[in-house]
Amino acid sequence: MERRDKHNYYLDIARSVLERGTCLRRNYGAIIVKNDEIISTGYTGAPRGRKNCSDLGYCLREKMDIPRGQNYEKCRSVHAEANCIISASRRDMIGGILYLVGKDMKTKELVKNANSCTMCKRLILNSGIEKVIIRETNQSFRIIQVNEWIENDDSLSDDMGY
């Protein structure tokens, strides 16, 4: 029996976390890992006390035909990365890895070219997380060194996030 490598193991867990998401467009699951210990998890959903899109039965951004990567202020949800960071202590996140998996809710397929939005990238930078690992296919992933976002400042303004 071949043992699952650690990156795919953690990405599998992030994929399970996304199943709690309440977005009707795209759901993401995120986990932060440091020293082989899961620090926190997060998924896409409305702030506490507000109705989720899944409760309302519609997505405002979808109704308005807003393209991916634009007008996040119209979205009811808190992104998975933000929820994950909110749930952790900064001292625990410094030097950690954030694992991210996205699923298109209509096709049930993994999100192609998944990436954190500009605001989440800023949160990740401030949290002290060193790497983001994003699921590409069921077996492959992309590793991003967070310091590359600093070196390529354009990545903090142009994205194809959620």
HELIX and SHEET records of a PDB file:
HELIX    1   1 LYS A    6  LEU A   18  1                                  13    
HELIX    2   2 CYS A   53  LEU A   56  1                                   4    
HELIX    3   3 LEU A   60  LYS A   63  1                                   4    
HELIX    4   4 TYR A   72  LYS A   74  5                                   3    
HELIX    5   5 ALA A   80  ILE A   86  1                                   7    
HELIX    6   6 ARG A   90  MET A   93  1                                   4    
HELIX    7   7 THR A  118  SER A  127  1                                  10    
HELIX    8   8 ASN A  147  GLU A  151  1                                   5    
HELIX    9   9 ASP A  153  LEU A  156  5                                   4    
SHEET    1   A 5 GLU A  37  TYR A  43  0                                        
SHEET    2   A 5 ARG A  26  LYS A  34 -1                                        
SHEET    3   A 5 ILE A  97  ASP A 104 -1                                        
SHEET    4   A 5 LYS A 131  ARG A 135  1                                        
SHEET    5   A 5 PHE A 141  GLN A 145 -1                                        
END                                                                             
